Amino acid sequence: MNVEWCNQSRAIKYLFKYINKGYDRVTAILDNADDSECSNKVIDEIKNYLDCRYISPCEAVWRIFAYPIHSREPAVQRLSFHLPGRNPILYEDGEDIDDILSKPGIDQSMFTAWMEANNNYSEAKELTYSEFPRFFVYNKKEKIWSRRKCGYTIGRLYYVPPTCGELFYLRMMLNFVRGPTNYDQIKSANGVIHNSFRDACFALGLLNDDREYIEAIKEASCWGLGDYLRKLFTVMLMSNNLSLTDEELKTRCLYEIEMILQDNRKSLKEYPHMPFPEYFVRLKFQNEQQGVFEKIVEAVSKEDGGVFFVYGHGGTGKTYLWIVLTSFLRSQGMIVLTVALSGIAALLLPGGRTAHSRFAIPLTVHEDSVCNIKQNSELAELLKQTKLIIWDEASMVHRYSVEAVDKSLRDIMSSTNNNNANLPFGGKVVVFGGDFRQILPVIPGSGRTEIVNASICSSYI
C-alpha cells in the first residue's frame, strides 16, 4: 500500500490529485431476479432518489413551493484576450496539428470577434471591452457578438499578473480604449501607433509615477493575503530589470529565506552578525537533504556541470530542498530555473513554470525533436546565464522531451565554448526529481515495455 497524508497549508493545490491515495470503491446490490422479471420490474424513481441522498424537511418544503435553489444576479461574463496570433485552441487527442491549423475560423476568438463587432456596429465604438457584454451577447458556436435583447451582464477581464509582460499592458489598455478594430488601434495613443502596448501605456500616462504598480497593488489588496502581496511587491521591484545585481537578487529572495527560517522555527535575531549566505547553515535538514544540498551547491560553484536525480516519494522533502537551493543560489546573484511537468507542481516551486513553457518543448516529441529556441534570443541568453536547472516530476516526463532540452542546450552553449557541445545539457547543472512509483509517461494504447522505454531511465542521459 502507498498511503500518504499531506498536512501543509499549500497541500490544497493537490486536492484532487495527491492528498489521499486509496483503493477504488464500488457500491453493488445483489438481486436474484431473472431477466424476464427484470424487464417487467417497476422502477421506483422516488426511492432511487432518496437512496442517493437525504433531503431535510426545510429543503423539501423549499422544493415543493418551487423556490429558486440558486441564483446569480447580476450575471458576470469573463472576457478573454490574447496577444496577436496567440489565441487558445482546443482540439481532440490524436488530431494532426496541420489539420487543426487549417480549419476555417481557427484564428478567431472572443477577443477578435469583439474587434470585428466594433467594425460592424456603430454604437460599439463608444464602449470598452468590459462594457461590451452589457449591450451585446457572445455566441460561442458562431464566434460572433450580437445585440442584446434582454438581461443584464457585467463584463470582467481575466486577471493577468505583471510578470506576463505585454499581456499585462494589453489588459491595461483595454480598460481605456474604445471601439478598436485591430491591434494597432489598441496600441495607438495620441494619434501615434506605438511598437508595444507598454509604450502605449506610457504615452497615455498610465505608467508615470509608478501608477502601474500602485493600481496593481490596490487591485490585489482586495483579495490577496499578506504573503502574496509581499511577493507581488518583490516581483514589481524586479520586473523591469533585465540584468540584476547581486543586491537586487538578494532582495528578491529575502522573503523566501525568511519563510524557510520561520518554518524551521529559527529567528533572524539569533544570528545578527552572521553573513547573509551563512543563514543556510542553520537550516534544519532531514535525512539526506544536507548531503544533496552540499553536493549540488559544490557542482554549481565549480561550474563543471553535472546531472543529478533526487529520488523520493511524496513527503520526503523534495519541494523543501528545491526552495532552499533556489533561494541560496539566487541570493548569491545566480540564476536558477525551476520547472515541473504539471502546472500544479510548478506552483509549489519559487518562480516555477511548466517545462514546456520554459524550454519551448514541442507538443509532439520524437527522437529527433529539439526545442524551439533560437540563438541570440532572450530565452537563449537566459539559459546561457543560468547556473542551475531544477526539474521536478521528471519521472513522468517522456525521455524525448528531456533529450530535446539536452540537444538544445548543447547547441546554445557551444556558441560560448565548443567543448560544451560534448557535455550533457551543455555543461549546465541539472537536478531532476521525482518518484518512479507514481505515474510514468502516459502513452495511449501502449504496454509496459513501451512505457518503460519512454521513461527517463531509458534515456542516454
N, C-alpha and C positions, 0 to 999 in steps of 0.2 A: 504494500500500500504506500501511496505517496500522499500524506496528509499534512497540509501546511496551513498556518494561520498568520496573517499579517496584521499587526496591531499599530502601524504607524498612521499618522493622520493623512499622509499622501496616498495611502493604500486605496482610497476611494476611486482612484483612477483605474484600478483593476477590478472594479465592482463586478463586471460580467465575465471576467477572464480568469482571475487568479486568486481570489480570496479563499474560497472553499473548494477544494477538489474532492468530489465524492463519486460514488458509483451511480450508474444510471438507474432510474426508478420507473416502475410501471404499476398502474392500478388495473387489476383484472377481476372479472366476475365470472364464476363458474356456473354454467347453466346446462342442464341435461336435456333441454328440449331438442327435438329433431328438426330437420329442415322444414318439414311440412307445417309444424306448429309455429316455427319462427316466421314463416311467410304470412300467417294469419294473426300474428301476435299484435295486440293493440299497444301502441306506444303512448305512454303517459308523459306528455311533454312537461306538464307541471311538476310531476315527480322528478323527472330528469333535471329540471331546472333547480328544484330545491336540493337535490342531491349534490349539485355542483357548488352551491353557495348558500349562505344563510342570509335571510332578509329580516331585519329588525322591524318591529311594528311601526316605528316612525317612518322608515323608508317605504314600507308597504302603503301607508296612508298617502305618502307623497306621490307614489306612482299611481295609486287609484284615482287621485284627483288630477293626475296628468300635469303636475307642476314641472317646470323645466329642471332637468337634472344638472346641467352645466350651461354656462353661457360665457361669452367673451364680448365685451362692449367697451369701447369700440374695437372693431377688428384692426389688427396690425399686420401689415404686409412687409416682409423683409425684402429689401431691394438689393439684388446682386449687381456687382460691377466688376470690371476687369480691365487690364491694360490691353492695348491693341494686339490682336492675334493670340490672346491668352484666355479665351473663354473656356470654361469647363465642358467636357464632352463625356457623355455616358454611353457605354457600349457593352455588349454581351461578351462573356468569356469565350474565347476562341475565335472571335471575329478578326479578320485581317485589317491591319492598320490602314492600308491603302484603300480598301473598300469603305472603311469608316470615313476617311477624309474626303472621299469622292461623293458622299451622299449630299443631295441638294439641301441647302439650308443648315449645314453642319456648323457654319461660321456665325450663325445667328444666335442671339441670346436675349434675355430680358432687357439687358442694357442697350444692345444695338437696336432692338425693337423700339425702345424709348426714343432714341435719336431719330429713327425713321418716322415715328409718330409726330415728333416736333416739326418735321418737314411737311406732314400731311394735314395737321390741324393747326389753324391759326392761333386758337386760344392756348395751345400747349406751349407756345413760345414765351408765355408770361409765367410759367411755372418752373420751379426747381424739381429735381428728381424726387426728393422726398415729398413734395406736394402733389406729385402726379397721380398717385392712387386715389386721391380724393375726388377726382373728376374722370378717371379712366380706369378700365379693368383690363388685366392682362390675361390672355388666353394662352395657356402653356402648350396646348397641342398645336395651335396655328402659329404661335410665337408672334402675336400681334397685340397691340393695345387698341381698345375701342372705347367709345364714350360710355361713361357710367350712367345707367338709367335709374338706379335706386341704391340705397345703402350708403354707408359712410365708412371709409377705411383710412387709417393713418399709415403713411409710409415711413419706413425706418431703414437706413443704410446699414449694411453689415459693419461690425466693428473691425478696424484694422489697426494693429499696433504701429508705433513709429518706426520699428525695425524693418517694416516692409518697404521702406523707401518710396519709390514713385507711386505705388498703390495707395500709400497713406496720403500723399499730396493730391492724388486724383480724388480721393474721398473728400478732402478739404475743399477742393474746387467745386465739387458737385453741390455743396451747401450754398453756393453763391451764384453759379452760372445758371442762366435761364434759357431754355429752349435751344440748346446746341444740336446741330445735325451731324456733327462729326467730331473727332478727337481734336482737330486743330482749333475748332471754336472753343473747346474746353480749355485749351492751353493759351487762348487769346486773352490778353489783358491790356486795356488802354489802347486798343487798336493794333496791337503787335502780337504776332504768333510766336511764342517762345519755344525754345528747344525742349523743355521739360515742364512737367507740372509743378515741380519745385520752383523753377524760375517764375512761372506764372503766379504762384502764391506770393513770392517776394514782390512781384510787380504790383499786386493788389494790396500789399501791406499786411498780409496775413501772418508773416513770419517776422516782422520787425519787432524789436524789443522782446524777443523770446516769447512772443504771443502764441506761437505754435505749441510750445511746451506748457504754457500756462493753461491753455484751453484743454490740452490733453489731460493734465493733472486734475483739472476741475471735473472733467467727464469721468475719469477713473475713480475719483473720490466718492462718487455716488454709489459705487458697488464694490470697489476693491478694498481688500484688507490692508493692514499696515505693512505686512511683509511684501505684498505685491507692489504697493506704492513706493517703497524704498527701492525695489528692484527696477521699477519703471523709471524712477528718478536717475538711477545709475546708468541705465541704458540711454537716457536722454543726454546725459553728460558726455557719453562716449560715441553716440551715433554719428556725429559729424566729423570724427577724426579718422582719417584713412590710415595714418601712421601714428601709433600710440607709443608714448614714452613709458619708461618703467613705472614712474609715479602714477601715471594715469591708469595703467593696468592694475597697480596695487589698489587704487581707489575702486576700480571696477570689481575687484574680488573681495573687498573688505567685508561686505555683508555676508558672503558665503563663508568666509573664515569665522566670522562671529557666530554664525549659526552652527558651524561644526563644533566650535569650542563650547557653545551652550549645550549642545546635545551631549557632550562629554562631561557636563557639569563642571566645566573649568571657567574660571574668571580671568579676564584680562588683567585685573588688578594684581593677581598673584605674580605676574611676571612683568612689572613695569619697565624694567631695564633690558629686557631681552630683545635682540634684533628681530625685525619683523618675520623673516622666514623661519626662525627657530621656534616660533609658536608651535609649529607642527611636531616638534619632538615631544610635546606634552600631550599629543592626541592619544586617545585610548584605542589601540588596535586590538583586534581579536584574532585568535588562531594564527593563520599565516599571512594576515594582512600587512604587517610591518615588513616582512621579508619581501613580499611582492612590491610594496611601495618603494623600498630602497633599491631593489634591482632595476625597476623601471626608471626611477629618477637617475640612477647611475648611467643607464644606457642613454638617456636623453642628454645628460651633461657631457658624455664622451663624444656624442654626435657620430657614432659609428653605425647607427641604425639597429634594427632588431625587430623580431616579430614574437609576440608573447600571446599566450592564451590563458586567461583566468577562468578555470573551470569550477563551477559550484552551483548547487541548486538554490532555489529561492530561499532567502533568509540568511544566507551566509555572509552578506555584507558587500556584495559586488558594487551596488549603487553607491554605498558609502565610500568605498575605495575610489570610485570614479570621481566623486565630488572632491575628495582630499587631493587626489592627483591633479585635477584640473585647477583647483584654487591655488595649490602650492606653485605650480609651474607658471600660471598666469601672473602670480604675484612677483615672479622673477622677470617679468617682461617677455615671456614666451607665449606663443600662440598654440592653443590646444583645441582641436576639433573633436566634438563628441557627437556620435551618430548612433542610431539604432534602426532596426528593421521596421518597427511599428511606431506610429506617432505617439501611442500611449507610453511606451518605454522612453521615447525621446523627451517627453515632458518631464521625466524624472531626472534628466541629466542637465547640468548647468550649461545653458546655451545649446541644448541638444536639438538635432534635426534628424529627419529620416535620411538614411544613406543614399537613397535615390535622389533626394532633393539636394543634398550637399555635393555629391560627386557626379551628378547628371548621368546616372546609370540608365541605359536603355530599358524600356519596359519589357521587351522580349530579348533575352540574352542567349547567346550561344557561345561556342568555344572561341570564336574569333572576335567577340564583342569588345569594344573599348568605350570609354566614357566620352561624352560629348563636351570635351574641354579643349579649347583652342589655346595654342601657345600665345603667351603675352596677354592673355585675357585677365580680367580681375581675379577670377577663380584660380587661374594658373599661378598668378603672383601670390595669392593667399596660400596655396599649397606649398610654394617654394619656401615661404617663411614659417610654415607650420613645423613645430618641434615634436608634437605627439598627436596621434590619432587614436581615439578610444571608440571601439565599435562593439556595442552591446547587441545581444541576441544573435550572435554570429552563428550559433548552431542552427538557426532557422533560415539562414541565407543560402541561396544557391551558389555553388562554388564558382560558377561563371561570372557572377556579379563581383565577387571578391577578386577574381583574376582580371576582370576588366579594369578595376581600380589599380591593381598592381601594374598592368601594362601601361596605363595612362600616366601613373606617377613615374615609372621608369623613363618614359618619353619626355615628360616635363622636366625632370631633374637632370636629364642628360644635357640640357642646354647650359647648365652651370658647371657640370663635370661629366665628362664622357664615361668615367668609371661607374657612375650611378646607374647606367643602363643595365649593368650586370648585377645590381643589388636588389633584393626584394623591396618593393614599394619605393624604389629609387633612393634607398638609404634612409627612409623615414622610420621612426619608431612607431610601430602599430601594435596596439593591445586589443585583442579580441576577448570577448566574454560571453558566457552562455552555459546552458545545461543541456546535454545531449539526451537527457531523459524526458525532455519536453518535445515539442513538435519539431520535426525535421522539415527540410524543404518540401513544400507541397507540390506534387507533380500529379495532376489528374490522370487517372487510369493506369498508373504505374504500380509496380510491385516493390517488394523490399529491396531487390537488387538495384533498381533504378533510383530509388530514393537515397540509399546509402551512397551510391556513386555520385549523386548530386550534392552531397554534403561537403562541408569544408574539409573534412577528414580525408577525402579522396583527392583533394587539390594538390598540385605540385608545390604549393606554398607550405 
